[in-house]
Amino acid sequence: MSIARRLVLLRGQVPFDRLSDAEATALAAVTVEQSREAGKVVSPANEPLKYLYIVVRGQVLHGEQPLPAVFGGVAMVTGATADVPLLAGPGGVDLLLIARPHFFTLVAECPWLLMALAQRGTS
């Protein structure tokens, strides 16, 4: 997937739609794509999350409960872990991933983003 396509996908998700063009383009350049088949592990249990996850297609499940389309930001800041593995939902899932170092750089430059993620209940 091209940077341009990742940019479009990021822009389609709140709160990334509020980033400036330069911020969004820089973020799209460091965003990684990942796909998982249904039932496959997205993130193991009892380990700190390594990414901010943005669901592009499908869903990620915590037990039987679907997670929000954007999750992991608050957990990366607090060190919280999932008590069960996070799994790709039925039909699989396509994700954009923002690695921990890039996430913290983004939050340092756009502190409002962390508050926006927390208010949305992104875990």
Backbone atoms as SQL, in Angstrom:
CREATE TABLE atoms (id INTEGER PRIMARY KEY, chain TEXT, resi INTEGER, resn TEXT, atom TEXT, x REAL, y REAL, z REAL);
INSERT INTO atoms VALUES
  (1, 'A', 1, 'MET', 'N', 0.854, -1.170, 0.000),
  (2, 'A', 1, 'MET', 'CA', 0.000, 0.000, 0.000),
  (3, 'A', 1, 'MET', 'C', 0.904, 1.239, 0.000),
  (4, 'A', 2, 'SER', 'N', 0.552, 2.205, -0.783),
  (5, 'A', 2, 'SER', 'CA', 1.359, 3.417, -0.917),
  (6, 'A', 2, 'SER', 'C', 1.132, 4.366, 0.255),
  (7, 'A', 3, 'ILE', 'N', 2.041, 5.305, 0.404),
  (8, 'A', 3, 'ILE', 'CA', 1.872, 6.335, 1.431),
  (9, 'A', 3, 'ILE', 'C', 0.587, 7.111, 1.184),
  (10, 'A', 4, 'ALA', 'N', 0.291, 7.375, -0.078),
  (11, 'A', 4, 'ALA', 'CA', -0.931, 8.114, -0.413),
  (12, 'A', 4, 'ALA', 'C', -2.172, 7.357, 0.059),
  (13, 'A', 5, 'ARG', 'N', -2.191, 6.052, -0.132),
  (14, 'A', 5, 'ARG', 'CA', -3.340, 5.244, 0.304),
  (15, 'A', 5, 'ARG', 'C', -3.426, 5.218, 1.824),
  (16, 'A', 6, 'ARG', 'N', -2.278, 5.059, 2.505),
  (17, 'A', 6, 'ARG', 'CA', -2.282, 5.078, 3.974),
  (18, 'A', 6, 'ARG', 'C', -2.751, 6.435, 4.484),
  (19, 'A', 7, 'LEU', 'N', -2.378, 7.497, 3.798),
  (20, 'A', 7, 'LEU', 'CA', -2.814, 8.843, 4.171),
  (21, 'A', 7, 'LEU', 'C', -4.331, 8.961, 4.101),
  (22, 'A', 8, 'VAL', 'N', -4.912, 8.449, 3.025),
  (23, 'A', 8, 'VAL', 'CA', -6.378, 8.471, 2.878),
  (24, 'A', 8, 'VAL', 'C', -7.038, 7.681, 4.009),
  (25, 'A', 9, 'LEU', 'N', -6.487, 6.515, 4.327),
  (26, 'A', 9, 'LEU', 'CA', -7.064, 5.689, 5.399),
  (27, 'A', 9, 'LEU', 'C', -6.930, 6.366, 6.760),
  (28, 'A', 10, 'LEU', 'N', -5.788, 6.994, 7.026),
  (29, 'A', 10, 'LEU', 'CA', -5.620, 7.730, 8.285),
  (30, 'A', 10, 'LEU', 'C', -6.606, 8.885, 8.379),
  (31, 'A', 11, 'ARG', 'N', -6.740, 9.622, 7.301),
  (32, 'A', 11, 'ARG', 'CA', -7.645, 10.779, 7.277),
  (33, 'A', 11, 'ARG', 'C', -9.106, 10.368, 7.519),
  (34, 'A', 12, 'GLY', 'N', -9.422, 9.119, 7.255),
  (35, 'A', 12, 'GLY', 'CA', -10.781, 8.628, 7.458),
  (36, 'A', 12, 'GLY', 'C', -11.093, 8.245, 8.895),
  (37, 'A', 13, 'GLN', 'N', -10.120, 8.347, 9.785),
  (38, 'A', 13, 'GLN', 'CA', -10.300, 7.965, 11.186),
  (39, 'A', 13, 'GLN', 'C', -10.161, 9.179, 12.097),
  (40, 'A', 14, 'VAL', 'N', -11.134, 9.329, 12.977),
  (41, 'A', 14, 'VAL', 'CA', -11.035, 10.327, 14.039),
  (42, 'A', 14, 'VAL', 'C', -10.053, 9.769, 15.056),
  (43, 'A', 15, 'PRO', 'N', -9.115, 10.489, 15.573),
  (44, 'A', 15, 'PRO', 'CA', -8.856, 11.920, 15.484),
  (45, 'A', 15, 'PRO', 'C', -7.802, 12.310, 14.446),
  (46, 'A', 16, 'PHE', 'N', -7.372, 11.366, 13.630),
  (47, 'A', 16, 'PHE', 'CA', -6.313, 11.657, 12.662),
  (48, 'A', 16, 'PHE', 'C', -6.775, 12.620, 11.578),
  (49, 'A', 17, 'ASP', 'N', -8.078, 12.782, 11.430),
  (50, 'A', 17, 'ASP', 'CA', -8.618, 13.729, 10.464),
  (51, 'A', 17, 'ASP', 'C', -8.303, 15.172, 10.860),
  (52, 'A', 18, 'ARG', 'N', -7.859, 15.384, 12.111),
  (53, 'A', 18, 'ARG', 'CA', -7.534, 16.728, 12.598),
  (54, 'A', 18, 'ARG', 'C', -6.054, 17.083, 12.438),
  (55, 'A', 19, 'LEU', 'N', -5.236, 16.148, 11.995),
  (56, 'A', 19, 'LEU', 'CA', -3.816, 16.424, 11.787),
  (57, 'A', 19, 'LEU', 'C', -3.627, 17.355, 10.603),
  (58, 'A', 20, 'SER', 'N', -2.587, 18.166, 10.664),
  (59, 'A', 20, 'SER', 'CA', -2.251, 19.002, 9.508),
  (60, 'A', 20, 'SER', 'C', -1.813, 18.087, 8.364),
  (61, 'A', 21, 'ASP', 'N', -1.761, 18.628, 7.161),
  (62, 'A', 21, 'ASP', 'CA', -1.319, 17.829, 6.018),
  (63, 'A', 21, 'ASP', 'C', 0.096, 17.299, 6.237),
  (64, 'A', 22, 'ALA', 'N', 0.991, 18.146, 6.759),
  (65, 'A', 22, 'ALA', 'CA', 2.374, 17.727, 6.989),
  (66, 'A', 22, 'ALA', 'C', 2.434, 16.628, 8.054),
  (67, 'A', 23, 'GLU', 'N', 1.675, 16.785, 9.138),
  (68, 'A', 23, 'GLU', 'CA', 1.675, 15.779, 10.206),
  (69, 'A', 23, 'GLU', 'C', 1.120, 14.446, 9.699),
  (70, 'A', 24, 'ALA', 'N', 0.011, 14.505, 8.976),
  (71, 'A', 24, 'ALA', 'CA', -0.619, 13.285, 8.477),
  (72, 'A', 24, 'ALA', 'C', 0.273, 12.571, 7.461),
  (73, 'A', 25, 'THR', 'N', 0.929, 13.320, 6.608),
  (74, 'A', 25, 'THR', 'CA', 1.825, 12.721, 5.617),
  (75, 'A', 25, 'THR', 'C', 3.020, 12.062, 6.296),
  (76, 'A', 26, 'ALA', 'N', 3.597, 12.732, 7.282),
  (77, 'A', 26, 'ALA', 'CA', 4.721, 12.150, 8.023),
  (78, 'A', 26, 'ALA', 'C', 4.288, 10.877, 8.742),
  (79, 'A', 27, 'LEU', 'N', 3.104, 10.896, 9.320),
  (80, 'A', 27, 'LEU', 'CA', 2.596, 9.716, 10.018),
  (81, 'A', 27, 'LEU', 'C', 2.343, 8.575, 9.034),
  (82, 'A', 28, 'ALA', 'N', 1.763, 8.865, 7.897),
  (83, 'A', 28, 'ALA', 'CA', 1.504, 7.831, 6.892),
  (84, 'A', 28, 'ALA', 'C', 2.807, 7.178, 6.430),
  (85, 'A', 29, 'ALA', 'N', 3.885, 7.952, 6.406),
  (86, 'A', 29, 'ALA', 'CA', 5.174, 7.422, 5.952),
  (87, 'A', 29, 'ALA', 'C', 5.751, 6.388, 6.913),
  (88, 'A', 30, 'VAL', 'N', 5.411, 6.464, 8.194),
  (89, 'A', 30, 'VAL', 'CA', 5.957, 5.522, 9.181),
  (90, 'A', 30, 'VAL', 'C', 4.940, 4.477, 9.629),
  (91, 'A', 31, 'THR', 'N', 3.749, 4.528, 9.075),
  (92, 'A', 31, 'THR', 'CA', 2.707, 3.568, 9.415),
  (93, 'A', 31, 'THR', 'C', 2.953, 2.257, 8.676),
  (94, 'A', 32, 'VAL', 'N', 2.763, 1.155, 9.383),
  (95, 'A', 32, 'VAL', 'CA', 2.994, -0.179, 8.829),
  (96, 'A', 32, 'VAL', 'C', 1.640, -0.868, 8.647),
  (97, 'A', 33, 'GLU', 'N', 1.532, -1.641, 7.594),
  (98, 'A', 33, 'GLU', 'CA', 0.307, -2.400, 7.342),
  (99, 'A', 33, 'GLU', 'C', 0.444, -3.815, 7.885),
  (100, 'A', 34, 'GLN', 'N', -0.680, -4.362, 8.336),
  (101, 'A', 34, 'GLN', 'CA', -0.686, -5.738, 8.815),
  (102, 'A', 34, 'GLN', 'C', -2.068, -6.334, 8.538),
  (103, 'A', 35, 'SER', 'N', -2.087, -7.583, 8.118),
  (104, 'A', 35, 'SER', 'CA', -3.341, -8.313, 7.934),
  (105, 'A', 35, 'SER', 'C', -3.264, -9.599, 8.744),
  (106, 'A', 36, 'ARG', 'N', -4.388, -9.989, 9.305),
  (107, 'A', 36, 'ARG', 'CA', -4.476, -11.241, 10.057),
  (108, 'A', 36, 'ARG', 'C', -5.750, -11.968, 9.639),
  (109, 'A', 37, 'GLU', 'N', -5.616, -13.272, 9.479),
  (110, 'A', 37, 'GLU', 'CA', -6.779, -14.102, 9.175),
  (111, 'A', 37, 'GLU', 'C', -7.642, -14.235, 10.426),
  (112, 'A', 38, 'ALA', 'N', -8.890, -14.589, 10.229),
  (113, 'A', 38, 'ALA', 'CA', -9.832, -14.750, 11.342),
  (114, 'A', 38, 'ALA', 'C', -9.260, -15.666, 12.417),
  (115, 'A', 39, 'GLY', 'N', -9.358, -15.214, 13.667),
  (116, 'A', 39, 'GLY', 'CA', -8.907, -16.006, 14.797),
  (117, 'A', 39, 'GLY', 'C', -7.426, -15.938, 15.096),
  (118, 'A', 40, 'LYS', 'N', -6.644, -15.308, 14.240),
  (119, 'A', 40, 'LYS', 'CA', -5.196, -15.211, 14.464),
  (120, 'A', 40, 'LYS', 'C', -4.890, -14.099, 15.473),
  (121, 'A', 41, 'VAL', 'N', -3.788, -14.261, 16.196),
  (122, 'A', 41, 'VAL', 'CA', -3.391, -13.312, 17.227),
  (123, 'A', 41, 'VAL', 'C', -2.902, -12.004, 16.604),
  (124, 'A', 42, 'VAL', 'N', -3.480, -10.910, 17.078),
  (125, 'A', 42, 'VAL', 'CA', -3.043, -9.569, 16.703),
  (126, 'A', 42, 'VAL', 'C', -2.029, -9.074, 17.736),
  (127, 'A', 43, 'SER', 'N', -2.309, -9.355, 19.009),
  (128, 'A', 43, 'SER', 'CA', -1.395, -9.008, 20.092),
  (129, 'A', 43, 'SER', 'C', -1.579, -10.039, 21.204),
  (130, 'A', 44, 'PRO', 'N', -0.490, -10.609, 21.717),
  (131, 'A', 44, 'PRO', 'CA', -0.609, -11.646, 22.745),
  (132, 'A', 44, 'PRO', 'C', -1.077, -11.091, 24.089),
  (133, 'A', 45, 'ALA', 'N', -1.607, -11.979, 24.911),
  (134, 'A', 45, 'ALA', 'CA', -2.054, -11.601, 26.256),
  (135, 'A', 45, 'ALA', 'C', -0.863, -11.264, 27.137),
  (136, 'A', 46, 'ASN', 'N', -1.111, -10.412, 28.115),
  (137, 'A', 46, 'ASN', 'CA', -0.160, -10.091, 29.178),
  (138, 'A', 46, 'ASN', 'C', 1.168, -9.516, 28.702),
  (139, 'A', 47, 'GLU', 'N', 1.162, -8.901, 27.530),
  (140, 'A', 47, 'GLU', 'CA', 2.344, -8.203, 27.023),
  (141, 'A', 47, 'GLU', 'C', 1.955, -6.770, 26.680),
  (142, 'A', 48, 'PRO', 'N', 2.837, -5.821, 26.958),
  (143, 'A', 48, 'PRO', 'CA', 2.520, -4.427, 26.598),
  (144, 'A', 48, 'PRO', 'C', 2.296, -4.295, 25.087),
  (145, 'A', 49, 'LEU', 'N', 1.349, -3.454, 24.726),
  (146, 'A', 49, 'LEU', 'CA', 1.110, -3.220, 23.301),
  (147, 'A', 49, 'LEU', 'C', 2.293, -2.470, 22.714),
  (148, 'A', 50, 'LYS', 'N', 2.661, -2.843, 21.510),
  (149, 'A', 50, 'LYS', 'CA', 3.808, -2.236, 20.840),
  (150, 'A', 50, 'LYS', 'C', 3.393, -1.216, 19.791),
  (151, 'A', 51, 'TYR', 'N', 2.089, -1.131, 19.541),
  (152, 'A', 51, 'TYR', 'CA', 1.585, -0.274, 18.468),
  (153, 'A', 51, 'TYR', 'C', 0.303, 0.421, 18.878),
  (154, 'A', 52, 'LEU', 'N', 0.032, 1.505, 18.181),
  (155, 'A', 52, 'LEU', 'CA', -1.307, 2.053, 18.124),
  (156, 'A', 52, 'LEU', 'C', -1.933, 1.365, 16.918),
  (157, 'A', 53, 'TYR', 'N', -3.077, 0.745, 17.102),
  (158, 'A', 53, 'TYR', 'CA', -3.730, -0.037, 16.057),
  (159, 'A', 53, 'TYR', 'C', -4.876, 0.769, 15.455),
  (160, 'A', 54, 'ILE', 'N', -4.930, 0.791, 14.132),
  (161, 'A', 54, 'ILE', 'CA', -6.016, 1.438, 13.406),
  (162, 'A', 54, 'ILE', 'C', -6.630, 0.388, 12.500),
  (163, 'A', 55, 'VAL', 'N', -7.875, 0.045, 12.771),
  (164, 'A', 55, 'VAL', 'CA', -8.563, -0.991, 12.004),
  (165, 'A', 55, 'VAL', 'C', -9.075, -0.380, 10.699),
  (166, 'A', 56, 'VAL', 'N', -8.614, -0.952, 9.605),
  (167, 'A', 56, 'VAL', 'CA', -9.003, -0.487, 8.276),
  (168, 'A', 56, 'VAL', 'C', -10.180, -1.305, 7.750),
  (169, 'A', 57, 'ARG', 'N', -10.150, -2.612, 8.014),
  (170, 'A', 57, 'ARG', 'CA', -11.219, -3.516, 7.579),
  (171, 'A', 57, 'ARG', 'C', -11.329, -4.620, 8.618),
  (172, 'A', 58, 'GLY', 'N', -12.554, -5.002, 8.939),
  (173, 'A', 58, 'GLY', 'CA', -12.784, -6.079, 9.892),
  (174, 'A', 58, 'GLY', 'C', -12.797, -5.565, 11.316),
  (175, 'A', 59, 'GLN', 'N', -12.437, -6.450, 12.247),
  (176, 'A', 59, 'GLN', 'CA', -12.406, -6.046, 13.647),
  (177, 'A', 59, 'GLN', 'C', -11.412, -6.886, 14.427),
  (178, 'A', 60, 'VAL', 'N', -11.008, -6.338, 15.579),
  (179, 'A', 60, 'VAL', 'CA', -10.140, -7.035, 16.522),
  (180, 'A', 60, 'VAL', 'C', -10.986, -7.291, 17.761),
  (181, 'A', 61, 'LEU', 'N', -10.861, -8.506, 18.288),
  (182, 'A', 61, 'LEU', 'CA', -11.670, -8.906, 19.444),
  (183, 'A', 61, 'LEU', 'C', -10.831, -9.042, 20.701),
  (184, 'A', 62, 'HIS', 'N', -11.380, -8.550, 21.804),
  (185, 'A', 62, 'HIS', 'CA', -10.851, -8.781, 23.154),
  (186, 'A', 62, 'HIS', 'C', -11.859, -9.728, 23.788),
  (187, 'A', 63, 'GLY', 'N', -11.505, -11.023, 23.816),
  (188, 'A', 63, 'GLY', 'CA', -12.513, -12.023, 24.165),
  (189, 'A', 63, 'GLY', 'C', -13.517, -12.061, 23.041),
  (190, 'A', 64, 'GLU', 'N', -14.773, -11.825, 23.373),
  (191, 'A', 64, 'GLU', 'CA', -15.810, -11.780, 22.335),
  (192, 'A', 64, 'GLU', 'C', -16.225, -10.357, 21.994),
  (193, 'A', 65, 'GLN', 'N', -15.601, -9.372, 22.653),
  (194, 'A', 65, 'GLN', 'CA', -15.976, -7.972, 22.452),
  (195, 'A', 65, 'GLN', 'C', -15.097, -7.302, 21.406),
  (196, 'A', 66, 'PRO', 'N', -15.711, -6.656, 20.407),
  (197, 'A', 66, 'PRO', 'CA', -14.914, -5.923, 19.424),
  (198, 'A', 66, 'PRO', 'C', -14.291, -4.678, 20.053),
  (199, 'A', 67, 'LEU', 'N', -13.057, -4.394, 19.670),
  (200, 'A', 67, 'LEU', 'CA', -12.372, -3.188, 20.118),
  (201, 'A', 67, 'LEU', 'C', -12.716, -2.026, 19.191),
  (202, 'A', 68, 'PRO', 'N', -12.497, -0.789, 19.654),
  (203, 'A', 68, 'PRO', 'CA', -12.743, 0.366, 18.782),
  (204, 'A', 68, 'PRO', 'C', -11.841, 0.325, 17.544),
  (205, 'A', 69, 'ALA', 'N', -12.178, 1.130, 16.562),
  (206, 'A', 69, 'ALA', 'CA', -11.407, 1.174, 15.317),
  (207, 'A', 69, 'ALA', 'C', -9.985, 1.679, 15.535),
  (208, 'A', 70, 'VAL', 'N', -9.764, 2.442, 16.588),
  (209, 'A', 70, 'VAL', 'CA', -8.419, 2.900, 16.959),
  (210, 'A', 70, 'VAL', 'C', -8.217, 2.510, 18.417),
  (211, 'A', 71, 'PHE', 'N', -7.174, 1.739, 18.691),
  (212, 'A', 71, 'PHE', 'CA', -6.931, 1.323, 20.073),
  (213, 'A', 71, 'PHE', 'C', -5.442, 1.143, 20.335),
  (214, 'A', 72, 'GLY', 'N', -5.090, 1.171, 21.608),
  (215, 'A', 72, 'GLY', 'CA', -3.724, 0.910, 22.035),
  (216, 'A', 72, 'GLY', 'C', -2.959, 2.113, 22.536),
  (217, 'A', 73, 'GLY', 'N', -3.417, 3.320, 22.240),
  (218, 'A', 73, 'GLY', 'CA', -2.683, 4.512, 22.641),
  (219, 'A', 73, 'GLY', 'C', -2.588, 4.674, 24.143),
  (220, 'A', 74, 'VAL', 'N', -3.710, 4.613, 24.823),
  (221, 'A', 74, 'VAL', 'CA', -3.713, 4.772, 26.269),
  (222, 'A', 74, 'VAL', 'C', -2.951, 3.623, 26.917),
  (223, 'A', 75, 'ALA', 'N', -3.105, 2.414, 26.404),
  (224, 'A', 75, 'ALA', 'CA', -2.396, 1.254, 26.955),
  (225, 'A', 75, 'ALA', 'C', -0.885, 1.418, 26.816),
  (226, 'A', 76, 'MET', 'N', -0.420, 2.005, 25.724),
  (227, 'A', 76, 'MET', 'CA', 1.023, 2.216, 25.576),
  (228, 'A', 76, 'MET', 'C', 1.539, 3.211, 26.598),
  (229, 'A', 77, 'VAL', 'N', 0.743, 4.226, 26.901),
  (230, 'A', 77, 'VAL', 'CA', 1.162, 5.239, 27.867),
  (231, 'A', 77, 'VAL', 'C', 1.143, 4.675, 29.289),
  (232, 'A', 78, 'THR', 'N', 0.117, 3.894, 29.615),
  (233, 'A', 78, 'THR', 'CA', -0.046, 3.401, 30.986),
  (234, 'A', 78, 'THR', 'C', 0.651, 2.072, 31.242),
  (235, 'A', 79, 'GLY', 'N', 1.008, 1.352, 30.173),
  (236, 'A', 79, 'GLY', 'CA', 1.621, 0.031, 30.333),
  (237, 'A', 79, 'GLY', 'C', 0.609, -1.075, 30.553),
  (238, 'A', 80, 'ALA', 'N', -0.663, -0.772, 30.396),
  (239, 'A', 80, 'ALA', 'CA', -1.714, -1.784, 30.574),
  (240, 'A', 80, 'ALA', 'C', -1.549, -2.902, 29.553),
  (241, 'A', 81, 'THR', 'N', -1.929, -4.104, 29.942),
  (242, 'A', 81, 'THR', 'CA', -1.867, -5.261, 29.048),
  (243, 'A', 81, 'THR', 'C', -3.247, -5.885, 28.946),
  (244, 'A', 82, 'ALA', 'N', -3.474, -6.628, 27.892),
  (245, 'A', 82, 'ALA', 'CA', -4.735, -7.356, 27.721),
  (246, 'A', 82, 'ALA', 'C', -4.644, -8.675, 28.487),
  (247, 'A', 83, 'ASP', 'N', -5.731, -9.050, 29.137),
  (248, 'A', 83, 'ASP', 'CA', -5.750, -10.290, 29.914),
  (249, 'A', 83, 'ASP', 'C', -5.934, -11.522, 29.039),
  (250, 'A', 84, 'VAL', 'N', -6.346, -11.326, 27.803),
  (251, 'A', 84, 'VAL', 'CA', -6.488, -12.408, 26.826),
  (252, 'A', 84, 'VAL', 'C', -5.854, -11.925, 25.525),
  (253, 'A', 85, 'PRO', 'N', -5.496, -12.838, 24.629),
  (254, 'A', 85, 'PRO', 'CA', -4.945, -12.380, 23.343),
  (255, 'A', 85, 'PRO', 'C', -5.979, -11.557, 22.575),
  (256, 'A', 86, 'LEU', 'N', -5.521, -10.568, 21.853),
  (257, 'A', 86, 'LEU', 'CA', -6.382, -9.821, 20.945),
  (258, 'A', 86, 'LEU', 'C', -6.355, -10.565, 19.623),
  (259, 'A', 87, 'LEU', 'N', -7.536, -10.913, 19.132),
  (260, 'A', 87, 'LEU', 'CA', -7.644, -11.773, 17.952),
  (261, 'A', 87, 'LEU', 'C', -8.349, -11.065, 16.806),
  (262, 'A', 88, 'ALA', 'N', -7.996, -11.454, 15.584),
  (263, 'A', 88, 'ALA', 'CA', -8.715, -10.980, 14.408),
  (264, 'A', 88, 'ALA', 'C', -10.111, -11.564, 14.423),
  (265, 'A', 89, 'GLY', 'N', -11.091, -10.734, 14.151),
  (266, 'A', 89, 'GLY', 'CA', -12.483, -11.165, 14.146),
  (267, 'A', 89, 'GLY', 'C', -12.824, -11.999, 12.922),
  (268, 'A', 90, 'PRO', 'N', -14.085, -12.406, 12.830),
  (269, 'A', 90, 'PRO', 'CA', -14.530, -13.182, 11.669),
  (270, 'A', 90, 'PRO', 'C', -14.247, -12.408, 10.373),
  (271, 'A', 91, 'GLY', 'N', -13.712, -13.080, 9.401),
  (272, 'A', 91, 'GLY', 'CA', -13.383, -12.421, 8.142),
  (273, 'A', 91, 'GLY', 'C', -12.002, -11.793, 8.146),
  (274, 'A', 92, 'GLY', 'N', -11.291, -11.862, 9.283),
  (275, 'A', 92, 'GLY', 'CA', -9.948, -11.310, 9.367),
  (276, 'A', 92, 'GLY', 'C', -9.957, -9.816, 9.607),
  (277, 'A', 93, 'VAL', 'N', -8.772, -9.235, 9.603),
  (278, 'A', 93, 'VAL', 'CA', -8.643, -7.806, 9.867),
  (279, 'A', 93, 'VAL', 'C', -7.438, -7.248, 9.111),
  (280, 'A', 94, 'ASP', 'N', -7.596, -6.036, 8.614),
  (281, 'A', 94, 'ASP', 'CA', -6.500, -5.265, 8.028),
  (282, 'A', 94, 'ASP', 'C', -6.268, -4.069, 8.937),
  (283, 'A', 95, 'LEU', 'N', -5.002, -3.831, 9.259),
  (284, 'A', 95, 'LEU', 'CA', -4.647, -2.799, 10.230),
  (285, 'A', 95, 'LEU', 'C', -3.569, -1.872, 9.695),
  (286, 'A', 96, 'LEU', 'N', -3.552, -0.675, 10.233),
  (287, 'A', 96, 'LEU', 'CA', -2.411, 0.209, 10.132),
  (288, 'A', 96, 'LEU', 'C', -1.826, 0.270, 11.530),
  (289, 'A', 97, 'LEU', 'N', -0.512, 0.175, 11.639),
  (290, 'A', 97, 'LEU', 'CA', 0.164, 0.158, 12.930),
  (291, 'A', 97, 'LEU', 'C', 1.120, 1.341, 13.036),
  (292, 'A', 98, 'ILE', 'N', 1.072, 1.993, 14.186),
  (293, 'A', 98, 'ILE', 'CA', 2.019, 3.061, 14.480),
  (294, 'A', 98, 'ILE', 'C', 2.850, 2.570, 15.661),
  (295, 'A', 99, 'ALA', 'N', 4.131, 2.345, 15.419),
  (296, 'A', 99, 'ALA', 'CA', 5.029, 1.803, 16.436),
  (297, 'A', 99, 'ALA', 'C', 5.175, 2.774, 17.606),
  (298, 'A', 100, 'ARG', 'N', 5.460, 2.197, 18.761),
  (299, 'A', 100, 'ARG', 'CA', 5.594, 2.963, 20.010),
  (300, 'A', 100, 'ARG', 'C', 6.451, 4.232, 19.852),
  (301, 'A', 101, 'PRO', 'N', 7.669, 4.150, 19.300),
  (302, 'A', 101, 'PRO', 'CA', 8.478, 5.387, 19.208),
  (303, 'A', 101, 'PRO', 'C', 7.805, 6.474, 18.364),
  (304, 'A', 102, 'HIS', 'N', 7.170, 6.073, 17.257),
  (305, 'A', 102, 'HIS', 'CA', 6.486, 7.047, 16.401),
  (306, 'A', 102, 'HIS', 'C', 5.258, 7.608, 17.105),
  (307, 'A', 103, 'PHE', 'N', 4.562, 6.767, 17.861),
  (308, 'A', 103, 'PHE', 'CA', 3.396, 7.214, 18.616),
  (309, 'A', 103, 'PHE', 'C', 3.806, 8.285, 19.627),
  (310, 'A', 104, 'PHE', 'N', 4.875, 8.042, 20.376),
  (311, 'A', 104, 'PHE', 'CA', 5.300, 9.006, 21.388),
  (312, 'A', 104, 'PHE', 'C', 5.802, 10.305, 20.748),
  (313, 'A', 105, 'THR', 'N', 6.436, 10.227, 19.594),
  (314, 'A', 105, 'THR', 'CA', 6.824, 11.442, 18.879),
  (315, 'A', 105, 'THR', 'C', 5.581, 12.219, 18.462),
  (316, 'A', 106, 'LEU', 'N', 4.598, 11.508, 17.942),
  (317, 'A', 106, 'LEU', 'CA', 3.342, 12.139, 17.523),
  (318, 'A', 106, 'LEU', 'C', 2.664, 12.828, 18.700),
  (319, 'A', 107, 'VAL', 'N', 2.581, 12.142, 19.826),
  (320, 'A', 107, 'VAL', 'CA', 1.922, 12.710, 21.005),
  (321, 'A', 107, 'VAL', 'C', 2.702, 13.916, 21.534),
  (322, 'A', 108, 'ALA', 'N', 4.022, 13.865, 21.465),
  (323, 'A', 108, 'ALA', 'CA', 4.833, 15.011, 21.911),
  (324, 'A', 108, 'ALA', 'C', 4.577, 16.231, 21.033),
  (325, 'A', 109, 'GLU', 'N', 4.380, 16.005, 19.743),
  (326, 'A', 109, 'GLU', 'CA', 4.157, 17.110, 18.821),
  (327, 'A', 109, 'GLU', 'C', 2.693, 17.519, 18.725),
  (328, 'A', 110, 'CYS', 'N', 1.795, 16.601, 19.042),
  (329, 'A', 110, 'CYS', 'CA', 0.350, 16.854, 18.985),
  (330, 'A', 110, 'CYS', 'C', -0.288, 16.327, 20.274),
  (331, 'A', 111, 'PRO', 'N', -0.053, 16.984, 21.414),
  (332, 'A', 111, 'PRO', 'CA', -0.541, 16.445, 22.687),
  (333, 'A', 111, 'PRO', 'C', -2.056, 16.270, 22.745),
  (334, 'A', 112, 'TRP', 'N', -2.794, 17.054, 21.988),
  (335, 'A', 112, 'TRP', 'CA', -4.244, 16.925, 21.961),
  (336, 'A', 112, 'TRP', 'C', -4.677, 15.543, 21.479),
  (337, 'A', 113, 'LEU', 'N', -3.808, 14.885, 20.695),
  (338, 'A', 113, 'LEU', 'CA', -4.147, 13.580, 20.133),
  (339, 'A', 113, 'LEU', 'C', -4.355, 12.531, 21.229),
  (340, 'A', 114, 'LEU', 'N', -3.497, 12.541, 22.242),
  (341, 'A', 114, 'LEU', 'CA', -3.638, 11.573, 23.326),
  (342, 'A', 114, 'LEU', 'C', -4.965, 11.781, 24.054),
  (343, 'A', 115, 'MET', 'N', -5.317, 13.019, 24.321),
  (344, 'A', 115, 'MET', 'CA', -6.598, 13.299, 24.978),
  (345, 'A', 115, 'MET', 'C', -7.758, 12.858, 24.093),
  (346, 'A', 116, 'ALA', 'N', -7.653, 13.089, 22.804),
  (347, 'A', 116, 'ALA', 'CA', -8.714, 12.678, 21.884),
  (348, 'A', 116, 'ALA', 'C', -8.866, 11.158, 21.879),
  (349, 'A', 117, 'LEU', 'N', -7.755, 10.439, 21.904),
  (350, 'A', 117, 'LEU', 'CA', -7.815, 8.974, 21.945),
  (351, 'A', 117, 'LEU', 'C', -8.427, 8.492, 23.257),
  (352, 'A', 118, 'ALA', 'N', -8.035, 9.114, 24.365),
  (353, 'A', 118, 'ALA', 'CA', -8.568, 8.720, 25.665),
  (354, 'A', 118, 'ALA', 'C', -10.066, 8.990, 25.745),
  (355, 'A', 119, 'GLN', 'N', -10.514, 10.108, 25.216),
  (356, 'A', 119, 'GLN', 'CA', -11.938, 10.452, 25.251),
  (357, 'A', 119, 'GLN', 'C', -12.778, 9.519, 24.397),
  (358, 'A', 120, 'ARG', 'N', -12.167, 8.944, 23.379),
  (359, 'A', 120, 'ARG', 'CA', -12.893, 8.012, 22.513),
  (360, 'A', 120, 'ARG', 'C', -12.924, 6.616, 23.100),
  (361, 'A', 121, 'GLY', 'N', -12.236, 6.396, 24.216),
  (362, 'A', 121, 'GLY', 'CA', -12.222, 5.074, 24.815),
  (363, 'A', 121, 'GLY', 'C', -11.437, 4.076, 23.993),
  (364, 'A', 122, 'THR', 'N', -10.272, 4.496, 23.515),
  (365, 'A', 122, 'THR', 'CA', -9.492, 3.642, 22.614),
  (366, 'A', 122, 'THR', 'C', -8.651, 2.611, 23.344),
  (367, 'A', 123, 'SER', 'N', -8.721, 2.550, 24.629),
  (368, 'A', 123, 'SER', 'CA', -7.946, 1.614, 25.476),
  (369, 'A', 123, 'SER', 'C', -6.454, 1.782, 25.333);
